[in-house]
Amino acid sequence: MLDVKSIDVFYGASRALSEVSVSAEAGKVTCILGRNGVGKTSLIRAISGLQTTASGAVFFDGEDITKLSTAERARKGIALVPQGRDIFATLTVEENLKTGYACLPRAARHIPDEIFELFPVLKNMLARRGGDLSGGQQQQLSIARALVTRPRLLLLDEPTEGIQPSIIKDIERVIALLRDRGGMAIVLVEQYFEFAKRLADNFVILNRGKTVLAGDRKALLDDGVRAHLTV
């Protein structure tokens, strides 16, 4: 479904990614791991179209989407849950969810009942402003907003950051459910190793913008992997 081939990303003269490749399949979670500042968010932004790639290519369902805008990628079924959540503080929960309509055809512009099955807490908060929610509730709202777009590829950038343990468990449950349905590919950027270990089918570890280790779930369970993640 997703095939990122040897991409380079620069910020001015600074190289953020160097010949990084990653793939993601429907029904599986691919985890992007690494310390702070190694290029994980740059990779997610390149996949979603928020960051230009200097070389290499991004393929989705066999189509080269490297030059497509973020909006065009969203219409093809790519959704991003950004680091920091980026919910609209002055909009209500319902209005935040409806911002996901932008990439949908008119007939599909409704909030699926499943959203409230996955995140029951949001159903009773539709009229509350996004800025009045707790950090964990905002993270659930950010994921729900992405799911409103009916994505086939879901990009999650550190969804456990600053979140209380009970909400982390809820988010883990939702990701596992979406994966197990088999119709969606998931790319998960994460620093919380135990969370990633429980969900990952495949993984890529970055260091200084380069891939230093990649493999499947069995390799991720190797104690040697942790050496690339510790400070």
Residue frames as qw, qx, qy, qz and C-alpha x, y, z in Angstrom:
[[0.000, 0.886, 0.464, 0.000, 0.00, 0.00, 0.00],
 [0.061, -0.980, 0.178, 0.071, 2.70, 2.53, 1.06],
 [0.874, 0.047, 0.087, 0.475, 6.21, 2.35, -0.33],
 [0.056, -0.977, 0.163, 0.126, 8.67, 5.12, 0.50],
 [0.902, 0.210, 0.069, 0.371, 11.85, 4.76, -1.52],
 [0.655, -0.027, -0.004, 0.755, 15.16, 6.38, -0.56],
 [0.041, 0.916, 0.266, 0.296, 13.84, 9.84, 0.27],
 [0.462, -0.009, -0.244, 0.853, 16.00, 12.79, 1.24],
 [0.154, -0.897, -0.388, -0.144, 14.58, 15.74, 3.16],
 [0.457, 0.129, -0.190, 0.859, 16.34, 19.05, 3.78],
 [0.163, -0.917, -0.334, 0.145, 15.56, 22.09, 5.90],
 [0.057, 0.942, -0.292, -0.156, 17.68, 24.69, 4.17],
 [0.412, 0.609, -0.678, 0.025, 21.20, 23.27, 4.11],
 [0.369, -0.328, 0.786, -0.372, 20.47, 20.80, 6.91],
 [0.520, 0.045, -0.770, -0.368, 19.69, 17.23, 5.86],
 [0.612, -0.277, 0.404, -0.620, 16.90, 15.74, 8.00],
 [0.899, 0.060, 0.412, -0.139, 16.54, 12.42, 6.15],
 [0.104, 0.620, -0.683, -0.370, 19.08, 10.56, 4.04],
 [0.450, 0.191, -0.803, -0.343, 17.90, 7.78, 1.70],
 [0.371, -0.033, 0.755, -0.539, 15.19, 6.56, 4.07],
 [0.464, -0.050, -0.702, -0.538, 12.86, 3.81, 2.91],
 [0.307, 0.034, 0.773, -0.555, 9.80, 2.38, 4.64],
 [0.365, -0.158, -0.704, -0.588, 6.73, 0.39, 3.64],
 [0.385, 0.022, 0.620, -0.683, 3.34, -0.25, 5.20],
 [0.223, -0.133, -0.876, -0.406, 0.73, -2.90, 4.42],
 [0.603, -0.356, -0.155, -0.697, -2.97, -3.10, 5.09],
 [0.889, -0.348, -0.259, -0.149, -3.68, -4.91, 8.34],
 [0.781, -0.093, -0.276, 0.552, -0.27, -4.14, 9.82],
 [0.236, -0.969, 0.005, 0.074, 1.37, -1.49, 12.00],
 [0.713, 0.350, -0.153, 0.588, 4.77, -0.16, 10.97],
 [0.455, -0.849, -0.133, 0.233, 6.54, 1.65, 13.82],
 [0.477, 0.668, -0.185, 0.541, 9.09, 4.42, 13.28],
 [0.706, -0.655, -0.162, 0.215, 11.36, 4.54, 16.32],
 [0.589, 0.362, -0.156, 0.705, 14.30, 6.63, 17.45],
 [0.352, -0.429, -0.379, 0.740, 15.48, 9.30, 19.83],
 [0.139, 0.887, 0.265, -0.352, 14.34, 12.92, 19.67],
 [0.094, 0.848, -0.279, -0.442, 15.50, 14.84, 16.61],
 [0.472, -0.228, 0.771, 0.361, 16.45, 11.87, 14.42],
 [0.173, 0.164, -0.579, -0.780, 13.95, 12.59, 11.63],
 [0.142, 0.318, 0.932, -0.105, 10.80, 10.66, 12.63],
 [0.265, 0.707, 0.413, -0.510, 8.42, 13.58, 12.25],
 [0.145, 0.570, -0.452, -0.670, 10.15, 14.68, 9.04],
 [0.040, -0.018, 0.950, 0.308, 9.41, 11.23, 7.62],
 [0.177, 0.553, 0.776, -0.246, 5.74, 11.41, 8.57],
 [0.190, 0.738, 0.076, -0.643, 5.46, 14.91, 7.13],
 [0.062, 0.391, -0.694, -0.601, 7.07, 13.73, 3.87],
 [0.100, 0.231, 0.959, 0.131, 4.57, 10.86, 3.59],
 [0.143, 0.689, 0.622, -0.344, 1.61, 13.16, 4.25],
 [0.406, 0.648, 0.352, 0.539, 2.85, 15.84, 1.84],
 [0.272, -0.949, -0.128, 0.094, 3.56, 18.51, 4.44],
 [0.373, -0.716, 0.433, 0.402, 7.28, 18.36, 3.71],
 [0.670, 0.666, -0.254, -0.206, 8.90, 18.38, 0.28],
 [0.873, -0.221, 0.339, 0.273, 11.32, 15.58, -0.57],
 [0.023, 0.771, -0.439, -0.461, 14.56, 16.51, -2.32],
 [0.384, 0.354, -0.784, -0.334, 14.95, 13.07, -3.91],
 [0.115, 0.073, 0.970, -0.202, 13.47, 9.60, -3.77],
 [0.410, -0.197, -0.502, -0.736, 9.77, 8.81, -4.15],
 [0.376, 0.041, 0.705, -0.600, 6.59, 8.05, -2.22],
 [0.349, -0.067, -0.763, -0.541, 4.22, 5.47, -3.70],
 [0.454, 0.062, 0.607, -0.650, 0.67, 4.75, -2.55],
 [0.768, 0.344, 0.484, -0.240, -1.19, 1.82, -4.06],
 [0.712, 0.175, 0.482, 0.480, 1.49, 1.71, -6.73],
 [0.289, 0.870, 0.236, 0.322, 1.01, 5.35, -7.73],
 [0.507, 0.051, -0.189, 0.839, 3.81, 7.88, -7.41],
 [0.189, -0.885, -0.414, -0.099, 2.35, 10.60, -5.15],
 [0.599, -0.203, -0.136, 0.762, 5.64, 12.39, -4.46],
 [0.131, 0.152, 0.167, 0.965, 4.50, 15.60, -6.16],
 [0.301, -0.630, -0.613, -0.369, 0.92, 15.56, -4.87],
 [0.169, -0.534, 0.257, -0.787, -0.27, 18.11, -2.32],
 [0.109, -0.034, 0.835, -0.539, -1.39, 17.21, 1.19],
 [0.597, 0.239, 0.245, -0.725, -5.03, 17.74, 0.16],
 [0.688, 0.345, -0.500, -0.396, -4.67, 15.43, -2.84],
 [0.298, 0.204, -0.909, 0.211, -3.09, 12.75, -0.66],
 [0.330, 0.059, 0.646, -0.686, -5.92, 13.10, 1.86],
 [0.706, 0.287, -0.050, -0.645, -8.47, 12.53, -0.90],
 [0.613, 0.315, -0.709, -0.150, -6.63, 9.33, -1.81],
 [0.852, -0.385, -0.323, -0.144, -7.06, 8.06, 1.74],
 [0.602, 0.108, -0.459, 0.645, -4.03, 9.24, 3.73],
 [0.392, -0.846, -0.174, -0.316, -4.77, 10.77, 7.14],
 [0.460, 0.317, -0.504, 0.659, -2.37, 12.28, 9.67],
 [0.569, -0.781, -0.258, 0.001, -2.68, 12.55, 13.45],
 [0.411, 0.697, -0.302, 0.503, 0.04, 15.15, 14.08],
 [0.545, -0.149, -0.529, 0.633, 2.37, 15.45, 17.01],
 [0.030, -0.089, -0.281, 0.955, 0.84, 17.86, 19.48],
 [0.245, 0.496, 0.798, -0.239, -2.68, 16.99, 18.28],
 [0.035, -0.042, 0.341, 0.938, -3.37, 20.35, 16.55],
 [0.013, 0.639, 0.769, 0.027, -7.06, 20.41, 17.42],
 [0.029, 0.539, 0.168, 0.825, -8.90, 23.72, 16.98],
 [0.203, -0.136, -0.687, 0.684, -9.21, 25.08, 20.51],
 [0.273, 0.181, 0.211, -0.921, -12.09, 27.48, 19.86],
 [0.583, 0.009, -0.548, -0.600, -14.17, 25.02, 17.82],
 [0.785, -0.258, 0.345, -0.444, -16.45, 22.49, 19.48],
 [0.492, -0.213, 0.838, 0.102, -15.70, 18.80, 19.42],
 [0.645, 0.524, 0.553, -0.064, -18.34, 18.34, 16.73],
 [0.368, 0.906, -0.109, -0.176, -16.90, 21.16, 14.64],
 [0.219, -0.639, 0.712, 0.193, -13.40, 19.69, 14.98],
 [0.599, 0.082, 0.794, 0.068, -14.69, 16.36, 13.72],
 [0.569, 0.727, 0.368, -0.116, -16.42, 18.04, 10.79],
 [0.064, 0.827, -0.419, -0.369, -13.14, 19.60, 9.62],
 [0.445, -0.201, 0.839, 0.242, -12.39, 16.09, 8.37],
 [0.615, 0.589, 0.488, -0.189, -15.11, 16.54, 5.75],
 [0.139, 0.789, -0.276, -0.532, -12.88, 18.67, 3.53],
 [0.008, 0.406, -0.824, -0.395, -11.42, 15.73, 1.60],
 [0.349, 0.224, 0.903, -0.114, -14.68, 13.76, 1.37],
 [0.099, -0.307, -0.626, -0.710, -17.33, 13.75, -1.37],
 [0.381, -0.289, 0.105, -0.872, -20.55, 15.46, -0.26],
 [0.804, -0.217, -0.399, -0.384, -22.43, 12.19, 0.19],
 [0.755, -0.085, -0.552, 0.344, -19.87, 10.97, 2.74],
 [0.105, 0.425, -0.322, 0.839, -19.88, 14.12, 4.89],
 [0.702, -0.571, -0.103, -0.413, -21.21, 12.73, 8.12],
 [0.156, -0.558, 0.744, -0.333, -19.64, 11.48, 11.34],
 [0.640, -0.014, -0.746, -0.183, -19.79, 7.66, 11.38],
 [0.749, -0.572, -0.036, -0.333, -21.41, 6.12, 14.46],
 [0.902, 0.004, -0.282, 0.327, -18.25, 4.04, 14.82],
 [0.254, 0.580, -0.313, 0.708, -16.34, 7.14, 15.94],
 [0.470, -0.542, 0.276, -0.640, -18.31, 7.19, 19.18],
 [0.977, -0.165, -0.117, -0.069, -17.99, 3.43, 19.58],
 [0.742, 0.273, -0.304, 0.531, -14.21, 3.82, 19.44],
 [0.234, 0.145, -0.360, 0.892, -14.15, 6.97, 21.59],
 [0.266, -0.654, -0.704, -0.073, -17.32, 6.99, 23.75],
 [0.320, -0.524, -0.310, 0.726, -16.12, 9.98, 25.78],
 [0.098, -0.048, 0.316, 0.942, -16.50, 12.26, 22.74],
 [0.134, -0.503, -0.756, -0.397, -20.23, 11.59, 22.32],
 [0.334, -0.784, -0.491, 0.182, -21.10, 13.53, 25.45],
 [0.374, -0.565, 0.042, 0.735, -18.67, 16.36, 24.63],
 [0.468, 0.497, 0.521, 0.513, -19.85, 17.38, 21.16],
 [0.012, 0.931, 0.249, 0.268, -20.78, 20.89, 22.30],
 [0.571, -0.729, 0.077, 0.369, -17.60, 21.48, 24.34],
 [0.331, 0.886, -0.316, -0.072, -14.75, 23.52, 22.93],
 [0.885, 0.244, -0.317, 0.237, -11.68, 21.55, 21.96],
 [0.259, 0.566, -0.461, 0.633, -9.49, 23.73, 24.16],
 [0.567, -0.495, 0.306, -0.583, -11.50, 22.75, 27.23],
 [0.973, -0.029, -0.210, -0.086, -10.69, 19.05, 26.85],
 [0.649, -0.611, 0.416, 0.176, -7.88, 17.31, 28.72],
 [0.057, 0.611, -0.688, -0.388, -4.76, 16.32, 26.82],
 [0.298, -0.004, 0.952, 0.071, -5.91, 12.72, 26.58],
 [0.458, 0.621, 0.567, -0.287, -9.35, 13.74, 25.33],
 [0.285, 0.800, -0.239, -0.471, -7.77, 16.04, 22.74],
 [0.090, -0.393, 0.858, 0.318, -5.64, 13.15, 21.50],
 [0.390, 0.313, 0.864, -0.064, -8.72, 10.97, 21.12],
 [0.393, 0.786, 0.245, -0.411, -10.41, 13.82, 19.25],
 [0.103, 0.694, -0.537, -0.469, -7.40, 14.18, 16.93],
 [0.200, -0.101, 0.951, 0.214, -7.48, 10.48, 16.07],
 [0.389, 0.538, 0.707, -0.243, -11.26, 10.55, 15.65],
 [0.296, 0.789, -0.057, -0.536, -10.99, 13.55, 13.30],
 [0.031, 0.466, -0.776, -0.424, -8.55, 11.59, 11.12],
 [0.252, 0.139, 0.958, 0.019, -10.87, 8.57, 11.08],
 [0.427, 0.633, 0.359, -0.537, -13.78, 10.74, 9.89],
 [0.300, 0.640, -0.453, -0.544, -11.93, 10.91, 6.54],
 [0.959, 0.129, 0.201, -0.153, -12.20, 7.08, 6.19],
 [0.099, 0.765, -0.608, -0.191, -8.45, 6.65, 5.65],
 [0.974, 0.150, -0.171, 0.001, -6.74, 3.62, 4.18],
 [0.657, 0.186, -0.378, 0.625, -3.38, 4.81, 5.54],
 [0.430, -0.881, -0.148, -0.126, -3.30, 6.29, 9.05],
 [0.532, 0.397, -0.374, 0.648, -0.19, 8.19, 10.16],
 [0.581, -0.783, -0.219, -0.047, 0.18, 8.67, 13.93],
 [0.429, 0.558, -0.373, 0.605, 2.95, 10.93, 15.23],
 [0.231, 0.113, -0.700, 0.666, 3.67, 10.10, 18.90],
 [0.477, -0.518, -0.421, -0.571, 0.05, 9.63, 20.05],
 [0.703, -0.482, -0.480, 0.207, 1.13, 8.74, 23.62],
 [0.387, 0.261, -0.242, 0.850, 3.11, 11.95, 24.21],
 [0.115, -0.178, 0.329, -0.920, 1.98, 13.60, 27.45],
 [0.668, -0.246, -0.384, -0.588, -1.01, 11.27, 27.81],
 [0.537, -0.405, 0.578, -0.462, -2.15, 9.59, 31.02],
 [0.118, -0.210, 0.966, 0.091, -1.77, 5.76, 31.17],
 [0.484, 0.371, 0.720, -0.332, -5.51, 5.02, 31.06],
 [0.522, 0.728, 0.000, -0.444, -5.91, 6.95, 27.79],
 [0.090, 0.556, -0.774, -0.291, -2.79, 5.27, 26.35],
 [0.340, 0.050, 0.936, -0.082, -4.53, 1.94, 26.89],
 [0.528, 0.618, 0.430, -0.393, -7.62, 3.21, 25.09],
 [0.354, 0.756, -0.363, -0.413, -5.53, 4.44, 22.15],
 [0.111, -0.355, 0.916, 0.152, -3.69, 1.12, 21.99],
 [0.480, 0.295, 0.796, -0.223, -7.01, -0.72, 21.88],
 [0.514, 0.737, 0.141, -0.416, -8.26, 1.43, 19.02],
 [0.201, 0.676, -0.622, -0.341, -5.07, 1.04, 16.96],
 [0.250, -0.152, 0.956, 0.025, -5.12, -2.74, 17.45],
 [0.532, 0.480, 0.620, -0.319, -8.77, -2.87, 16.41],
 [0.451, 0.777, -0.131, -0.419, -8.17, -0.83, 13.27],
 [0.034, 0.537, -0.809, -0.238, -5.18, -2.99, 12.36],
 [0.349, -0.003, 0.932, -0.095, -7.00, -6.26, 12.92],
 [0.604, 0.566, 0.333, -0.452, -9.83, -5.29, 10.59],
 [0.686, 0.031, 0.583, 0.435, -7.30, -5.59, 7.78],
 [0.448, 0.762, 0.396, 0.248, -8.36, -2.70, 5.57],
 [0.021, -0.989, 0.099, -0.107, -6.05, -0.01, 6.89],
 [0.738, 0.196, -0.299, 0.572, -2.28, 0.40, 6.96],
 [0.407, -0.910, -0.080, -0.013, -0.92, 2.20, 10.02],
 [0.594, 0.383, -0.314, 0.634, 2.40, 4.01, 10.44],
 [0.565, -0.799, -0.208, -0.012, 3.13, 4.82, 14.07],
 [0.362, 0.574, -0.407, 0.612, 5.89, 7.17, 15.23],
 [0.732, -0.640, -0.172, -0.159, 6.62, 6.39, 18.87],
 [0.170, 0.629, -0.622, 0.435, 9.19, 6.83, 21.62],
 [0.661, -0.338, 0.485, -0.462, 7.36, 4.74, 24.20],
 [0.205, 0.358, -0.884, -0.219, 9.01, 1.41, 23.41],
 [0.252, 0.108, 0.919, -0.284, 6.63, -0.84, 25.31],
 [0.533, 0.543, 0.285, -0.583, 3.64, 0.67, 23.50],
 [0.449, 0.597, -0.500, -0.439, 5.34, 0.20, 20.13],
 [0.009, -0.280, 0.960, 0.011, 6.43, -3.33, 20.96],
 [0.424, 0.254, 0.780, -0.384, 2.86, -4.42, 21.68],
 [0.556, 0.652, 0.234, -0.459, 1.51, -3.04, 18.41],
 [0.191, 0.681, -0.530, -0.467, 4.28, -3.27, 15.81],
 [0.944, 0.241, 0.223, -0.015, 4.29, -5.81, 13.01],
 [0.729, 0.364, 0.018, 0.579, 7.32, -4.14, 11.43],
 [0.332, -0.884, -0.067, 0.323, 9.65, -1.36, 12.51],
 [0.588, 0.580, -0.066, 0.560, 12.26, 1.11, 11.30],
 [0.529, -0.715, -0.134, 0.437, 14.74, 2.77, 13.66],
 [0.423, 0.810, 0.012, 0.406, 16.21, 6.12, 12.62],
 [0.586, -0.621, -0.028, 0.520, 19.36, 7.83, 13.85],
 [0.181, -0.549, 0.273, 0.769, 20.64, 11.14, 12.48],
 [0.521, 0.546, -0.120, -0.645, 18.22, 10.91, 9.59],
 [0.413, 0.359, -0.788, -0.283, 19.30, 7.45, 8.47],
 [0.921, -0.191, -0.134, -0.312, 17.86, 3.97, 8.90],
 [0.045, -0.598, 0.772, -0.210, 20.03, 2.05, 11.34],
 [0.164, -0.001, 0.976, -0.146, 17.81, -0.98, 11.87],
 [0.631, 0.095, -0.143, -0.756, 14.64, -2.40, 10.35],
 [0.123, 0.075, -0.989, -0.014, 12.77, -5.66, 10.69],
 [0.543, -0.402, -0.570, -0.468, 9.65, -7.49, 11.76],
 [0.624, -0.661, 0.028, -0.416, 8.07, -7.96, 15.16],
 [0.945, -0.204, -0.141, 0.215, 10.39, -10.82, 16.10],
 [0.590, 0.318, -0.172, 0.721, 13.47, -8.64, 15.57],
 [0.186, -0.707, 0.034, -0.682, 11.87, -5.80, 17.57],
 [0.807, -0.560, -0.075, -0.171, 11.73, -8.06, 20.62],
 [0.795, 0.152, -0.279, 0.518, 15.51, -8.45, 20.55],
 [0.478, -0.766, -0.184, 0.389, 17.13, -6.67, 23.50],
 [0.528, -0.092, 0.251, 0.806, 19.69, -5.19, 21.13],
 [0.122, 0.701, 0.468, 0.524, 17.04, -2.92, 19.64],
 [0.379, -0.876, -0.272, 0.120, 16.90, -0.91, 22.84],
 [0.599, -0.337, 0.117, 0.717, 20.50, 0.16, 22.40],
 [0.255, 0.330, 0.411, 0.810, 19.39, 2.33, 19.47],
 [0.249, -0.747, -0.453, -0.418, 16.69, 3.99, 21.56],
 [0.589, -0.667, -0.276, 0.363, 18.40, 4.80, 24.85],
 [0.111, 0.980, -0.101, 0.133, 19.97, 8.19, 25.40]]
